[in-house]
Amino acid sequence: MDFSDSFRIVNLAVGVIMVLGGISQFFNNFGFQSFIVGAYVILFGLGTALLEFQIPPQVARYASFMFSFVGRGLFYVFVGSLLLNDGWMRVVAGAGVGLVGLAYVVLEFVPSVEPPANMREADQGWGAEQV
């Protein structure tokens, strides 16, 4: 089955949730650590959303984990854990992103579900770069 459009919508929604969670991180104690974590989460969210429209060649080469269910799922779990903090908005955002990540890890082991088109086009396998 081809769920490429569904995965694209989910990934865009996760990117938006990451950006909103990162913005809400700025209002957490106004500390330096909150600022840095918020900035990283916003960048991760923007990067996740960008991958649904355009795949820069550097990303396919240096962040190839984003083109498999396990890699993207673990990345979402990581970012979700960064968002889990005091405040209901961050907890909801972190839990949502983390649960989508866990679902992606599970989907890696379901043979009837194919990766979305943008994952298949960018994934050339290990050592496939041209010399």
Backbone atoms as SQL, in Angstrom:
CREATE TABLE atoms (id INTEGER PRIMARY KEY, chain TEXT, resi INTEGER, resn TEXT, atom TEXT, x REAL, y REAL, z REAL);
INSERT INTO atoms VALUES
  (1, 'A', 1, 'MET', 'N', 0.832, -1.183, 0.000),
  (2, 'A', 1, 'MET', 'CA', 0.000, 0.000, 0.000),
  (3, 'A', 1, 'MET', 'C', 0.877, 1.246, 0.000),
  (4, 'A', 2, 'ASP', 'N', 0.356, 2.277, -0.622),
  (5, 'A', 2, 'ASP', 'CA', 1.115, 3.520, -0.698),
  (6, 'A', 2, 'ASP', 'C', 0.407, 4.589, 0.135),
  (7, 'A', 3, 'PHE', 'N', 1.039, 4.955, 1.228),
  (8, 'A', 3, 'PHE', 'CA', 0.501, 5.971, 2.124),
  (9, 'A', 3, 'PHE', 'C', 1.345, 7.239, 2.083),
  (10, 'A', 4, 'SER', 'N', 1.974, 7.536, 0.942),
  (11, 'A', 4, 'SER', 'CA', 2.914, 8.654, 0.867),
  (12, 'A', 4, 'SER', 'C', 2.279, 9.977, 1.300),
  (13, 'A', 5, 'ASP', 'N', 1.066, 10.236, 0.840),
  (14, 'A', 5, 'ASP', 'CA', 0.418, 11.505, 1.208),
  (15, 'A', 5, 'ASP', 'C', 0.103, 11.560, 2.700),
  (16, 'A', 6, 'SER', 'N', -0.310, 10.427, 3.260),
  (17, 'A', 6, 'SER', 'CA', -0.598, 10.395, 4.699),
  (18, 'A', 6, 'SER', 'C', 0.666, 10.655, 5.512),
  (19, 'A', 7, 'PHE', 'N', 1.771, 10.021, 5.110),
  (20, 'A', 7, 'PHE', 'CA', 3.030, 10.245, 5.819),
  (21, 'A', 7, 'PHE', 'C', 3.492, 11.683, 5.668),
  (22, 'A', 8, 'ARG', 'N', 3.273, 12.266, 4.502),
  (23, 'A', 8, 'ARG', 'CA', 3.664, 13.662, 4.284),
  (24, 'A', 8, 'ARG', 'C', 2.893, 14.583, 5.225),
  (25, 'A', 9, 'ILE', 'N', 1.594, 14.350, 5.370),
  (26, 'A', 9, 'ILE', 'CA', 0.775, 15.172, 6.263),
  (27, 'A', 9, 'ILE', 'C', 1.216, 14.987, 7.712),
  (28, 'A', 10, 'VAL', 'N', 1.479, 13.736, 8.112),
  (29, 'A', 10, 'VAL', 'CA', 1.927, 13.480, 9.489),
  (30, 'A', 10, 'VAL', 'C', 3.262, 14.168, 9.744),
  (31, 'A', 11, 'ASN', 'N', 4.202, 14.064, 8.795),
  (32, 'A', 11, 'ASN', 'CA', 5.509, 14.687, 8.985),
  (33, 'A', 11, 'ASN', 'C', 5.410, 16.203, 9.036),
  (34, 'A', 12, 'LEU', 'N', 4.545, 16.785, 8.212),
  (35, 'A', 12, 'LEU', 'CA', 4.350, 18.234, 8.283),
  (36, 'A', 12, 'LEU', 'C', 3.738, 18.639, 9.623),
  (37, 'A', 13, 'ALA', 'N', 2.768, 17.854, 10.099),
  (38, 'A', 13, 'ALA', 'CA', 2.153, 18.154, 11.392),
  (39, 'A', 13, 'ALA', 'C', 3.179, 18.039, 12.515),
  (40, 'A', 14, 'VAL', 'N', 4.038, 17.025, 12.448),
  (41, 'A', 14, 'VAL', 'CA', 5.087, 16.880, 13.466),
  (42, 'A', 14, 'VAL', 'C', 6.044, 18.062, 13.403),
  (43, 'A', 15, 'GLY', 'N', 6.390, 18.512, 12.195),
  (44, 'A', 15, 'GLY', 'CA', 7.258, 19.678, 12.061),
  (45, 'A', 15, 'GLY', 'C', 6.642, 20.927, 12.676),
  (46, 'A', 16, 'VAL', 'N', 5.351, 21.128, 12.451),
  (47, 'A', 16, 'VAL', 'CA', 4.655, 22.287, 13.028),
  (48, 'A', 16, 'VAL', 'C', 4.605, 22.169, 14.547),
  (49, 'A', 17, 'ILE', 'N', 4.330, 20.963, 15.051),
  (50, 'A', 17, 'ILE', 'CA', 4.292, 20.759, 16.508),
  (51, 'A', 17, 'ILE', 'C', 5.667, 21.019, 17.115),
  (52, 'A', 18, 'MET', 'N', 6.729, 20.597, 16.414),
  (53, 'A', 18, 'MET', 'CA', 8.085, 20.863, 16.913),
  (54, 'A', 18, 'MET', 'C', 8.346, 22.360, 16.991),
  (55, 'A', 19, 'VAL', 'N', 7.968, 23.087, 15.954),
  (56, 'A', 19, 'VAL', 'CA', 8.195, 24.538, 15.950),
  (57, 'A', 19, 'VAL', 'C', 7.408, 25.203, 17.084),
  (58, 'A', 20, 'LEU', 'N', 6.143, 24.829, 17.230),
  (59, 'A', 20, 'LEU', 'CA', 5.339, 25.420, 18.310),
  (60, 'A', 20, 'LEU', 'C', 5.881, 25.043, 19.686),
  (61, 'A', 21, 'GLY', 'N', 6.322, 23.789, 19.834),
  (62, 'A', 21, 'GLY', 'CA', 6.914, 23.378, 21.106),
  (63, 'A', 21, 'GLY', 'C', 8.214, 24.111, 21.383),
  (64, 'A', 22, 'GLY', 'N', 9.004, 24.361, 20.330),
  (65, 'A', 22, 'GLY', 'CA', 10.238, 25.117, 20.503),
  (66, 'A', 22, 'GLY', 'C', 9.978, 26.559, 20.896),
  (67, 'A', 23, 'ILE', 'N', 8.939, 27.144, 20.295),
  (68, 'A', 23, 'ILE', 'CA', 8.583, 28.519, 20.663),
  (69, 'A', 23, 'ILE', 'C', 8.124, 28.571, 22.115),
  (70, 'A', 24, 'SER', 'N', 7.340, 27.569, 22.525),
  (71, 'A', 24, 'SER', 'CA', 6.880, 27.568, 23.922),
  (72, 'A', 24, 'SER', 'C', 8.037, 27.339, 24.891),
  (73, 'A', 25, 'GLN', 'N', 9.112, 26.748, 24.411),
  (74, 'A', 25, 'GLN', 'CA', 10.281, 26.515, 25.266),
  (75, 'A', 25, 'GLN', 'C', 10.929, 27.840, 25.690),
  (76, 'A', 26, 'PHE', 'N', 10.783, 28.867, 24.864),
  (77, 'A', 26, 'PHE', 'CA', 11.347, 30.167, 25.209),
  (78, 'A', 26, 'PHE', 'C', 10.701, 30.766, 26.452),
  (79, 'A', 27, 'PHE', 'N', 9.475, 30.356, 26.754),
  (80, 'A', 27, 'PHE', 'CA', 8.756, 30.918, 27.885),
  (81, 'A', 27, 'PHE', 'C', 8.903, 30.063, 29.133),
  (82, 'A', 28, 'ASN', 'N', 9.895, 29.174, 29.151),
  (83, 'A', 28, 'ASN', 'CA', 10.131, 28.281, 30.277),
  (84, 'A', 28, 'ASN', 'C', 11.294, 28.821, 31.095),
  (85, 'A', 29, 'ASN', 'N', 11.027, 29.560, 32.116),
  (86, 'A', 29, 'ASN', 'CA', 12.032, 30.085, 33.053),
  (87, 'A', 29, 'ASN', 'C', 12.973, 31.113, 32.452),
  (88, 'A', 30, 'PHE', 'N', 12.875, 31.431, 31.209),
  (89, 'A', 30, 'PHE', 'CA', 13.725, 32.432, 30.557),
  (90, 'A', 30, 'PHE', 'C', 15.212, 32.177, 30.779),
  (91, 'A', 31, 'GLY', 'N', 15.616, 30.929, 30.841),
  (92, 'A', 31, 'GLY', 'CA', 17.017, 30.609, 31.073),
  (93, 'A', 31, 'GLY', 'C', 17.757, 30.343, 29.780),
  (94, 'A', 32, 'PHE', 'N', 19.070, 30.288, 29.891),
  (95, 'A', 32, 'PHE', 'CA', 19.919, 30.040, 28.725),
  (96, 'A', 32, 'PHE', 'C', 19.660, 28.660, 28.140),
  (97, 'A', 33, 'GLN', 'N', 19.502, 27.662, 28.999),
  (98, 'A', 33, 'GLN', 'CA', 19.260, 26.306, 28.530),
  (99, 'A', 33, 'GLN', 'C', 17.927, 26.214, 27.778),
  (100, 'A', 34, 'SER', 'N', 16.900, 26.864, 28.279),
  (101, 'A', 34, 'SER', 'CA', 15.605, 26.865, 27.601),
  (102, 'A', 34, 'SER', 'C', 15.709, 27.518, 26.231),
  (103, 'A', 35, 'PHE', 'N', 16.485, 28.589, 26.146),
  (104, 'A', 35, 'PHE', 'CA', 16.679, 29.265, 24.870),
  (105, 'A', 35, 'PHE', 'C', 17.365, 28.354, 23.865),
  (106, 'A', 36, 'ILE', 'N', 18.429, 27.675, 24.279),
  (107, 'A', 36, 'ILE', 'CA', 19.181, 26.798, 23.376),
  (108, 'A', 36, 'ILE', 'C', 18.325, 25.618, 22.931),
  (109, 'A', 37, 'VAL', 'N', 17.645, 24.962, 23.866),
  (110, 'A', 37, 'VAL', 'CA', 16.792, 23.821, 23.516),
  (111, 'A', 37, 'VAL', 'C', 15.669, 24.272, 22.585),
  (112, 'A', 38, 'GLY', 'N', 15.062, 25.405, 22.870),
  (113, 'A', 38, 'GLY', 'CA', 14.008, 25.928, 22.008),
  (114, 'A', 38, 'GLY', 'C', 14.500, 26.210, 20.600),
  (115, 'A', 39, 'ALA', 'N', 15.680, 26.807, 20.486),
  (116, 'A', 39, 'ALA', 'CA', 16.232, 27.103, 19.165),
  (117, 'A', 39, 'ALA', 'C', 16.503, 25.816, 18.382),
  (118, 'A', 40, 'TYR', 'N', 17.057, 24.811, 19.041),
  (119, 'A', 40, 'TYR', 'CA', 17.310, 23.539, 18.366),
  (120, 'A', 40, 'TYR', 'C', 16.016, 22.869, 17.928),
  (121, 'A', 41, 'VAL', 'N', 15.019, 22.858, 18.779),
  (122, 'A', 41, 'VAL', 'CA', 13.758, 22.204, 18.429),
  (123, 'A', 41, 'VAL', 'C', 13.089, 22.934, 17.268),
  (124, 'A', 42, 'ILE', 'N', 13.162, 24.254, 17.241),
  (125, 'A', 42, 'ILE', 'CA', 12.613, 25.006, 16.112),
  (126, 'A', 42, 'ILE', 'C', 13.354, 24.646, 14.829),
  (127, 'A', 43, 'LEU', 'N', 14.677, 24.587, 14.884),
  (128, 'A', 43, 'LEU', 'CA', 15.453, 24.207, 13.694),
  (129, 'A', 43, 'LEU', 'C', 15.127, 22.784, 13.241),
  (130, 'A', 44, 'PHE', 'N', 14.986, 21.866, 14.187),
  (131, 'A', 44, 'PHE', 'CA', 14.620, 20.491, 13.841),
  (132, 'A', 44, 'PHE', 'C', 13.238, 20.447, 13.191),
  (133, 'A', 45, 'GLY', 'N', 12.298, 21.226, 13.707),
  (134, 'A', 45, 'GLY', 'CA', 10.952, 21.261, 13.136),
  (135, 'A', 45, 'GLY', 'C', 10.937, 21.838, 11.733),
  (136, 'A', 46, 'LEU', 'N', 11.686, 22.927, 11.532),
  (137, 'A', 46, 'LEU', 'CA', 11.765, 23.510, 10.192),
  (138, 'A', 46, 'LEU', 'C', 12.438, 22.555, 9.210),
  (139, 'A', 47, 'GLY', 'N', 13.482, 21.867, 9.675),
  (140, 'A', 47, 'GLY', 'CA', 14.150, 20.894, 8.820),
  (141, 'A', 47, 'GLY', 'C', 13.258, 19.723, 8.469),
  (142, 'A', 48, 'THR', 'N', 12.479, 19.262, 9.428),
  (143, 'A', 48, 'THR', 'CA', 11.553, 18.154, 9.168),
  (144, 'A', 48, 'THR', 'C', 10.509, 18.558, 8.139),
  (145, 'A', 49, 'ALA', 'N', 9.962, 19.754, 8.276),
  (146, 'A', 49, 'ALA', 'CA', 8.964, 20.226, 7.315),
  (147, 'A', 49, 'ALA', 'C', 9.592, 20.442, 5.942),
  (148, 'A', 50, 'LEU', 'N', 10.810, 20.948, 5.901),
  (149, 'A', 50, 'LEU', 'CA', 11.488, 21.181, 4.619),
  (150, 'A', 50, 'LEU', 'C', 11.694, 19.885, 3.852),
  (151, 'A', 51, 'LEU', 'N', 11.959, 18.796, 4.557),
  (152, 'A', 51, 'LEU', 'CA', 12.194, 17.514, 3.885),
  (153, 'A', 51, 'LEU', 'C', 10.964, 17.010, 3.145),
  (154, 'A', 52, 'GLU', 'N', 9.804, 17.530, 3.443),
  (155, 'A', 52, 'GLU', 'CA', 8.596, 17.111, 2.739),
  (156, 'A', 52, 'GLU', 'C', 8.439, 17.821, 1.405),
  (157, 'A', 53, 'PHE', 'N', 9.188, 18.884, 1.191),
  (158, 'A', 53, 'PHE', 'CA', 9.084, 19.641, -0.050),
  (159, 'A', 53, 'PHE', 'C', 10.330, 19.527, -0.917),
  (160, 'A', 54, 'GLN', 'N', 11.487, 19.497, -0.284),
  (161, 'A', 54, 'GLN', 'CA', 12.739, 19.475, -1.027),
  (162, 'A', 54, 'GLN', 'C', 13.777, 18.735, -0.190),
  (163, 'A', 55, 'ILE', 'N', 14.564, 17.903, -0.862),
  (164, 'A', 55, 'ILE', 'CA', 15.597, 17.149, -0.157),
  (165, 'A', 55, 'ILE', 'C', 16.960, 17.647, -0.639),
  (166, 'A', 56, 'PRO', 'N', 17.616, 18.474, 0.168),
  (167, 'A', 56, 'PRO', 'CA', 18.954, 18.922, -0.216),
  (168, 'A', 56, 'PRO', 'C', 19.920, 17.732, -0.254),
  (169, 'A', 57, 'PRO', 'N', 20.865, 17.719, -1.184),
  (170, 'A', 57, 'PRO', 'CA', 21.778, 16.586, -1.282),
  (171, 'A', 57, 'PRO', 'C', 22.626, 16.381, -0.021),
  (172, 'A', 58, 'GLN', 'N', 22.912, 17.454, 0.710),
  (173, 'A', 58, 'GLN', 'CA', 23.688, 17.316, 1.935),
  (174, 'A', 58, 'GLN', 'C', 22.921, 16.533, 2.991),
  (175, 'A', 59, 'VAL', 'N', 21.621, 16.704, 3.032),
  (176, 'A', 59, 'VAL', 'CA', 20.807, 15.994, 4.020),
  (177, 'A', 59, 'VAL', 'C', 20.792, 14.507, 3.691),
  (178, 'A', 60, 'ALA', 'N', 20.630, 14.183, 2.420),
  (179, 'A', 60, 'ALA', 'CA', 20.618, 12.775, 2.020),
  (180, 'A', 60, 'ALA', 'C', 21.963, 12.116, 2.322),
  (181, 'A', 61, 'ARG', 'N', 23.024, 12.881, 2.284),
  (182, 'A', 61, 'ARG', 'CA', 24.346, 12.302, 2.529),
  (183, 'A', 61, 'ARG', 'C', 24.689, 12.238, 4.018),
  (184, 'A', 62, 'TYR', 'N', 24.436, 13.309, 4.767),
  (185, 'A', 62, 'TYR', 'CA', 24.897, 13.394, 6.155),
  (186, 'A', 62, 'TYR', 'C', 23.817, 13.073, 7.188),
  (187, 'A', 63, 'ALA', 'N', 22.566, 13.068, 6.794),
  (188, 'A', 63, 'ALA', 'CA', 21.488, 12.730, 7.730),
  (189, 'A', 63, 'ALA', 'C', 20.596, 11.662, 7.104),
  (190, 'A', 64, 'SER', 'N', 21.222, 10.608, 6.617),
  (191, 'A', 64, 'SER', 'CA', 20.476, 9.560, 5.923),
  (192, 'A', 64, 'SER', 'C', 19.499, 8.831, 6.842),
  (193, 'A', 65, 'PHE', 'N', 19.671, 8.967, 8.157),
  (194, 'A', 65, 'PHE', 'CA', 18.738, 8.337, 9.090),
  (195, 'A', 65, 'PHE', 'C', 17.324, 8.886, 8.927),
  (196, 'A', 66, 'MET', 'N', 17.179, 10.070, 8.345),
  (197, 'A', 66, 'MET', 'CA', 15.854, 10.654, 8.158),
  (198, 'A', 66, 'MET', 'C', 15.069, 9.983, 7.037),
  (199, 'A', 67, 'PHE', 'N', 15.686, 9.044, 6.333),
  (200, 'A', 67, 'PHE', 'CA', 15.042, 8.409, 5.198),
  (201, 'A', 67, 'PHE', 'C', 14.723, 6.946, 5.455),
  (202, 'A', 68, 'SER', 'N', 14.583, 6.586, 6.722),
  (203, 'A', 68, 'SER', 'CA', 14.088, 5.265, 7.093),
  (204, 'A', 68, 'SER', 'C', 13.120, 5.445, 8.253),
  (205, 'A', 69, 'PHE', 'N', 12.216, 4.503, 8.402),
  (206, 'A', 69, 'PHE', 'CA', 11.239, 4.607, 9.490),
  (207, 'A', 69, 'PHE', 'C', 11.924, 4.582, 10.852),
  (208, 'A', 70, 'VAL', 'N', 12.907, 3.707, 11.020),
  (209, 'A', 70, 'VAL', 'CA', 13.580, 3.611, 12.326),
  (210, 'A', 70, 'VAL', 'C', 14.345, 4.889, 12.634),
  (211, 'A', 71, 'GLY', 'N', 15.093, 5.392, 11.672),
  (212, 'A', 71, 'GLY', 'CA', 15.877, 6.603, 11.897),
  (213, 'A', 71, 'GLY', 'C', 15.021, 7.808, 12.193),
  (214, 'A', 72, 'ARG', 'N', 13.994, 8.005, 11.376),
  (215, 'A', 72, 'ARG', 'CA', 13.115, 9.148, 11.602),
  (216, 'A', 72, 'ARG', 'C', 12.335, 8.966, 12.899),
  (217, 'A', 73, 'GLY', 'N', 11.921, 7.738, 13.192),
  (218, 'A', 73, 'GLY', 'CA', 11.188, 7.482, 14.424),
  (219, 'A', 73, 'GLY', 'C', 12.015, 7.775, 15.654),
  (220, 'A', 74, 'LEU', 'N', 13.268, 7.327, 15.659),
  (221, 'A', 74, 'LEU', 'CA', 14.135, 7.601, 16.811),
  (222, 'A', 74, 'LEU', 'C', 14.449, 9.090, 16.927),
  (223, 'A', 75, 'PHE', 'N', 14.567, 9.770, 15.788),
  (224, 'A', 75, 'PHE', 'CA', 14.760, 11.225, 15.814),
  (225, 'A', 75, 'PHE', 'C', 13.552, 11.909, 16.443),
  (226, 'A', 76, 'TYR', 'N', 12.345, 11.473, 16.073),
  (227, 'A', 76, 'TYR', 'CA', 11.137, 12.051, 16.653),
  (228, 'A', 76, 'TYR', 'C', 11.053, 11.766, 18.150),
  (229, 'A', 77, 'VAL', 'N', 11.441, 10.568, 18.563),
  (230, 'A', 77, 'VAL', 'CA', 11.437, 10.245, 19.994),
  (231, 'A', 77, 'VAL', 'C', 12.424, 11.156, 20.727),
  (232, 'A', 78, 'PHE', 'N', 13.598, 11.379, 20.138),
  (233, 'A', 78, 'PHE', 'CA', 14.593, 12.263, 20.749),
  (234, 'A', 78, 'PHE', 'C', 14.054, 13.685, 20.901),
  (235, 'A', 79, 'VAL', 'N', 13.487, 14.231, 19.831),
  (236, 'A', 79, 'VAL', 'CA', 12.972, 15.602, 19.897),
  (237, 'A', 79, 'VAL', 'C', 11.784, 15.671, 20.852),
  (238, 'A', 80, 'GLY', 'N', 10.946, 14.642, 20.857),
  (239, 'A', 80, 'GLY', 'CA', 9.832, 14.605, 21.799),
  (240, 'A', 80, 'GLY', 'C', 10.305, 14.622, 23.236),
  (241, 'A', 81, 'SER', 'N', 11.406, 13.912, 23.509),
  (242, 'A', 81, 'SER', 'CA', 11.939, 13.909, 24.874),
  (243, 'A', 81, 'SER', 'C', 12.539, 15.265, 25.241),
  (244, 'A', 82, 'LEU', 'N', 13.063, 15.998, 24.263),
  (245, 'A', 82, 'LEU', 'CA', 13.538, 17.356, 24.538),
  (246, 'A', 82, 'LEU', 'C', 12.384, 18.275, 24.931),
  (247, 'A', 83, 'LEU', 'N', 11.223, 18.042, 24.327),
  (248, 'A', 83, 'LEU', 'CA', 10.076, 18.906, 24.596),
  (249, 'A', 83, 'LEU', 'C', 9.384, 18.583, 25.907),
  (250, 'A', 84, 'LEU', 'N', 9.529, 17.359, 26.403),
  (251, 'A', 84, 'LEU', 'CA', 8.860, 16.994, 27.658),
  (252, 'A', 84, 'LEU', 'C', 9.450, 17.812, 28.787),
  (253, 'A', 85, 'ASN', 'N', 8.671, 18.743, 29.258),
  (254, 'A', 85, 'ASN', 'CA', 9.136, 19.665, 30.267),
  (255, 'A', 85, 'ASN', 'C', 7.914, 20.171, 31.015),
  (256, 'A', 86, 'ASP', 'N', 8.122, 21.017, 31.995),
  (257, 'A', 86, 'ASP', 'CA', 6.968, 21.542, 32.719),
  (258, 'A', 86, 'ASP', 'C', 6.142, 22.434, 31.797),
  (259, 'A', 87, 'GLY', 'N', 4.869, 22.393, 31.995),
  (260, 'A', 87, 'GLY', 'CA', 3.950, 23.138, 31.132),
  (261, 'A', 87, 'GLY', 'C', 3.184, 22.178, 30.248),
  (262, 'A', 88, 'TRP', 'N', 1.890, 22.307, 30.230),
  (263, 'A', 88, 'TRP', 'CA', 1.059, 21.338, 29.522),
  (264, 'A', 88, 'TRP', 'C', 1.299, 21.356, 28.026),
  (265, 'A', 89, 'MET', 'N', 1.581, 22.516, 27.439),
  (266, 'A', 89, 'MET', 'CA', 1.767, 22.581, 25.988),
  (267, 'A', 89, 'MET', 'C', 3.008, 21.795, 25.561),
  (268, 'A', 90, 'ARG', 'N', 4.074, 21.905, 26.322),
  (269, 'A', 90, 'ARG', 'CA', 5.297, 21.175, 25.981),
  (270, 'A', 90, 'ARG', 'C', 5.136, 19.681, 26.208),
  (271, 'A', 91, 'VAL', 'N', 4.406, 19.308, 27.249),
  (272, 'A', 91, 'VAL', 'CA', 4.182, 17.884, 27.515),
  (273, 'A', 91, 'VAL', 'C', 3.334, 17.265, 26.403),
  (274, 'A', 92, 'VAL', 'N', 2.291, 17.970, 25.981),
  (275, 'A', 92, 'VAL', 'CA', 1.446, 17.458, 24.900),
  (276, 'A', 92, 'VAL', 'C', 2.243, 17.377, 23.594),
  (277, 'A', 93, 'ALA', 'N', 3.010, 18.420, 23.290),
  (278, 'A', 93, 'ALA', 'CA', 3.808, 18.416, 22.067),
  (279, 'A', 93, 'ALA', 'C', 4.854, 17.305, 22.104),
  (280, 'A', 94, 'GLY', 'N', 5.554, 17.169, 23.213),
  (281, 'A', 94, 'GLY', 'CA', 6.576, 16.134, 23.332),
  (282, 'A', 94, 'GLY', 'C', 6.007, 14.735, 23.256),
  (283, 'A', 95, 'ALA', 'N', 4.872, 14.524, 23.924),
  (284, 'A', 95, 'ALA', 'CA', 4.242, 13.204, 23.889),
  (285, 'A', 95, 'ALA', 'C', 3.737, 12.884, 22.486),
  (286, 'A', 96, 'GLY', 'N', 3.177, 13.860, 21.808),
  (287, 'A', 96, 'GLY', 'CA', 2.682, 13.636, 20.443),
  (288, 'A', 96, 'GLY', 'C', 3.799, 13.293, 19.479),
  (289, 'A', 97, 'VAL', 'N', 4.873, 14.068, 19.520),
  (290, 'A', 97, 'VAL', 'CA', 6.012, 13.810, 18.636),
  (291, 'A', 97, 'VAL', 'C', 6.636, 12.459, 18.979),
  (292, 'A', 98, 'GLY', 'N', 6.780, 12.157, 20.257),
  (293, 'A', 98, 'GLY', 'CA', 7.357, 10.878, 20.673),
  (294, 'A', 98, 'GLY', 'C', 6.503, 9.694, 20.260),
  (295, 'A', 99, 'LEU', 'N', 5.179, 9.814, 20.363),
  (296, 'A', 99, 'LEU', 'CA', 4.299, 8.714, 19.958),
  (297, 'A', 99, 'LEU', 'C', 4.341, 8.480, 18.455),
  (298, 'A', 100, 'VAL', 'N', 4.417, 9.547, 17.669),
  (299, 'A', 100, 'VAL', 'CA', 4.581, 9.382, 16.220),
  (300, 'A', 100, 'VAL', 'C', 5.904, 8.681, 15.939),
  (301, 'A', 101, 'GLY', 'N', 6.946, 9.040, 16.678),
  (302, 'A', 101, 'GLY', 'CA', 8.235, 8.372, 16.516),
  (303, 'A', 101, 'GLY', 'C', 8.164, 6.890, 16.817),
  (304, 'A', 102, 'LEU', 'N', 7.492, 6.530, 17.902),
  (305, 'A', 102, 'LEU', 'CA', 7.333, 5.111, 18.230),
  (306, 'A', 102, 'LEU', 'C', 6.541, 4.381, 17.145),
  (307, 'A', 103, 'ALA', 'N', 5.516, 5.032, 16.606),
  (308, 'A', 103, 'ALA', 'CA', 4.733, 4.423, 15.526),
  (309, 'A', 103, 'ALA', 'C', 5.599, 4.199, 14.295),
  (310, 'A', 104, 'TYR', 'N', 6.492, 5.139, 13.975),
  (311, 'A', 104, 'TYR', 'CA', 7.386, 4.977, 12.823),
  (312, 'A', 104, 'TYR', 'C', 8.343, 3.808, 13.036),
  (313, 'A', 105, 'VAL', 'N', 8.853, 3.649, 14.255),
  (314, 'A', 105, 'VAL', 'CA', 9.753, 2.524, 14.529),
  (315, 'A', 105, 'VAL', 'C', 9.004, 1.212, 14.323),
  (316, 'A', 106, 'VAL', 'N', 7.766, 1.137, 14.764),
  (317, 'A', 106, 'VAL', 'CA', 6.965, -0.076, 14.582),
  (318, 'A', 106, 'VAL', 'C', 6.704, -0.319, 13.091),
  (319, 'A', 107, 'LEU', 'N', 6.444, 0.745, 12.327),
  (320, 'A', 107, 'LEU', 'CA', 6.155, 0.592, 10.898),
  (321, 'A', 107, 'LEU', 'C', 7.334, 0.015, 10.112),
  (322, 'A', 108, 'GLU', 'N', 8.532, 0.167, 10.627),
  (323, 'A', 108, 'GLU', 'CA', 9.695, -0.417, 9.952),
  (324, 'A', 108, 'GLU', 'C', 9.556, -1.933, 9.852),
  (325, 'A', 109, 'PHE', 'N', 8.866, -2.535, 10.815),
  (326, 'A', 109, 'PHE', 'CA', 8.772, -3.984, 10.876),
  (327, 'A', 109, 'PHE', 'C', 7.445, -4.515, 10.342),
  (328, 'A', 110, 'VAL', 'N', 6.659, -3.654, 9.702),
  (329, 'A', 110, 'VAL', 'CA', 5.416, -4.083, 9.054),
  (330, 'A', 110, 'VAL', 'C', 5.699, -4.160, 7.554),
  (331, 'A', 111, 'PRO', 'N', 5.795, -5.365, 6.986),
  (332, 'A', 111, 'PRO', 'CA', 6.224, -5.490, 5.597),
  (333, 'A', 111, 'PRO', 'C', 5.227, -4.934, 4.579),
  (334, 'A', 112, 'SER', 'N', 3.961, -4.816, 4.933),
  (335, 'A', 112, 'SER', 'CA', 2.980, -4.341, 3.956),
  (336, 'A', 112, 'SER', 'C', 2.983, -2.821, 3.797),
  (337, 'A', 113, 'VAL', 'N', 3.697, -2.104, 4.662),
  (338, 'A', 113, 'VAL', 'CA', 3.750, -0.645, 4.582),
  (339, 'A', 113, 'VAL', 'C', 5.083, -0.238, 3.972),
  (340, 'A', 114, 'GLU', 'N', 4.998, 0.426, 2.821),
  (341, 'A', 114, 'GLU', 'CA', 6.206, 0.904, 2.139),
  (342, 'A', 114, 'GLU', 'C', 6.566, 2.293, 2.643),
  (343, 'A', 115, 'PRO', 'N', 7.858, 2.624, 2.618),
  (344, 'A', 115, 'PRO', 'CA', 8.246, 4.001, 2.985),
  (345, 'A', 115, 'PRO', 'C', 7.660, 5.005, 2.003),
  (346, 'A', 116, 'PRO', 'N', 7.435, 6.232, 2.435),
  (347, 'A', 116, 'PRO', 'CA', 6.901, 7.250, 1.531),
  (348, 'A', 116, 'PRO', 'C', 7.850, 7.531, 0.369),
  (349, 'A', 117, 'ALA', 'N', 7.315, 8.174, -0.651),
  (350, 'A', 117, 'ALA', 'CA', 8.080, 8.429, -1.870),
  (351, 'A', 117, 'ALA', 'C', 9.338, 9.242, -1.594),
  (352, 'A', 118, 'ASN', 'N', 9.258, 10.252, -0.745),
  (353, 'A', 118, 'ASN', 'CA', 10.452, 11.070, -0.513),
  (354, 'A', 118, 'ASN', 'C', 11.539, 10.288, 0.219),
  (355, 'A', 119, 'MET', 'N', 11.182, 9.253, 0.977),
  (356, 'A', 119, 'MET', 'CA', 12.197, 8.410, 1.609),
  (357, 'A', 119, 'MET', 'C', 12.829, 7.470, 0.582),
  (358, 'A', 120, 'ARG', 'N', 12.021, 6.946, -0.341),
  (359, 'A', 120, 'ARG', 'CA', 12.551, 6.020, -1.350),
  (360, 'A', 120, 'ARG', 'C', 13.448, 6.721, -2.343),
  (361, 'A', 121, 'GLU', 'N', 13.097, 7.943, -2.733),
  (362, 'A', 121, 'GLU', 'CA', 13.889, 8.657, -3.732),
  (363, 'A', 121, 'GLU', 'C', 15.253, 9.054, -3.196),
  (364, 'A', 122, 'ALA', 'N', 15.329, 9.413, -1.942),
  (365, 'A', 122, 'ALA', 'CA', 16.587, 9.892, -1.371),
  (366, 'A', 122, 'ALA', 'C', 17.451, 8.753, -0.853),
  (367, 'A', 123, 'ASP', 'N', 16.862, 7.605, -0.558),
  (368, 'A', 123, 'ASP', 'CA', 17.613, 6.513, 0.035),
  (369, 'A', 123, 'ASP', 'C', 18.326, 5.725, -1.057),
  (370, 'A', 124, 'GLN', 'N', 19.630, 5.856, -1.100),
  (371, 'A', 124, 'GLN', 'CA', 20.430, 5.131, -2.080),
  (372, 'A', 124, 'GLN', 'C', 21.158, 3.960, -1.463),
  (373, 'A', 125, 'GLY', 'N', 21.020, 3.788, -0.166),
  (374, 'A', 125, 'GLY', 'CA', 21.702, 2.692, 0.504),
  (375, 'A', 125, 'GLY', 'C', 23.073, 3.112, 0.987),
  (376, 'A', 126, 'TRP', 'N', 23.711, 2.212, 1.717),
  (377, 'A', 126, 'TRP', 'CA', 25.026, 2.502, 2.286),
  (378, 'A', 126, 'TRP', 'C', 26.075, 2.542, 1.194),
  (379, 'A', 127, 'GLY', 'N', 26.895, 3.564, 1.210),
  (380, 'A', 127, 'GLY', 'CA', 28.032, 3.667, 0.298),
  (381, 'A', 127, 'GLY', 'C', 27.632, 3.888, -1.151),
  (382, 'A', 128, 'ALA', 'N', 26.471, 4.443, -1.407),
  (383, 'A', 128, 'ALA', 'CA', 25.996, 4.610, -2.778),
  (384, 'A', 128, 'ALA', 'C', 26.458, 5.911, -3.402),
  (385, 'A', 129, 'GLU', 'N', 27.192, 6.747, -2.672),
  (386, 'A', 129, 'GLU', 'CA', 27.615, 8.010, -3.243),
  (387, 'A', 129, 'GLU', 'C', 28.598, 7.762, -4.389),
  (388, 'A', 130, 'GLN', 'N', 28.483, 8.595, -5.388),
  (389, 'A', 130, 'GLN', 'CA', 29.313, 8.454, -6.594),
  (390, 'A', 130, 'GLN', 'C', 30.681, 9.089, -6.339),
  (391, 'A', 131, 'VAL', 'N', 31.710, 8.409, -6.820),
  (392, 'A', 131, 'VAL', 'CA', 33.074, 8.928, -6.648),
  (393, 'A', 131, 'VAL', 'C', 33.576, 9.441, -7.971);
